[in-house]
């Protein structure tokens, strides 16, 4: 795991939007790793690396932000 300091927060996350974000990150990492093993398209591997880093930044932000539903005004 690239974010070991956040492991507990990630494992405790229950918000659907957080879980979707984590799933997207997992899928991107797995796809990138498959491409790396094949070694036939380094440009595509770099693009997946960039995507993974971007999603990591969203994961870090998601762990420090309240749920989007907290912003809704409920009468």
C-alpha positions in Angstrom: 0.0 0.0 0.0 1.4 3.4 -1.0 -0.3 5.2 1.8 0.5 3.2 4.9 -0.1 6.1 7.3 -3.7 6.3 6.1 -4.4 2.5 6.2 -6.6 2.7 9.3 -8.6 5.6 7.9 -9.1 3.9 4.5 -10.1 0.6 6.1 -12.6 2.4 8.3 -14.2 4.4 5.5 -17.8 3.7 4.8 -19.0 6.5 2.6 -20.0 5.3 -0.8 -18.1 8.1 -2.6 -14.9 7.1 -0.7 -15.4 3.4 -1.5 -15.8 4.2 -5.2 -12.7 6.3 -5.1 -10.7 3.5 -3.5 -12.1 1.0 -6.1 -11.1 3.3 -8.9 -7.6 3.6 -7.5 -7.3 -0.2 -7.2 -8.4 -0.7 -10.7 -5.9 1.9 -12.1 -3.0 0.4 -10.1 -3.9 -3.1 -11.3 -4.1 -2.0 -14.9 -0.8 -0.1 -14.7 0.9 -3.1 -13.1 -0.4 -5.4 -15.9 1.0 -3.0 -18.5 4.3 -2.8 -16.7 4.7 -6.6 -16.9 4.1 -6.6 -20.6 6.6 -3.8 -21.2 5.3 -3.0 -24.7 3.9 0.5 -24.2 5.9 2.7 -21.8 4.0 5.8 -22.7 0.7 4.1 -21.6 2.4 3.0 -18.4 3.5 6.6 -17.7 -0.1 7.7 -18.3 -1.4 5.2 -15.8 1.4 6.2 -13.3 0.1 9.8 -13.6 -3.5 8.7 -13.2 -2.6 6.7 -10.1 -0.8 9.7 -8.5 -3.8 11.9 -9.2 -6.2 9.4 -7.6 -3.8 9.1 -4.6 -4.1 12.8 -4.1 -7.9 12.5 -4.2 -7.7 9.7 -1.7 -5.6 11.8 0.6 -8.1 14.7 0.3 -11.0 12.3 0.8 -9.6 11.2 4.1 -9.4 14.8 5.4 -12.8 16.0 4.1 -16.2 15.5 5.5 -18.8 13.6 3.5 -20.3 15.7 0.6 -23.7 15.0 2.3 -22.6 17.1 5.2 -22.9 20.1 3.0 -26.6 19.6 2.3 -29.0 21.7 4.2 -31.8 19.5 5.5 -34.8 21.5 6.9 
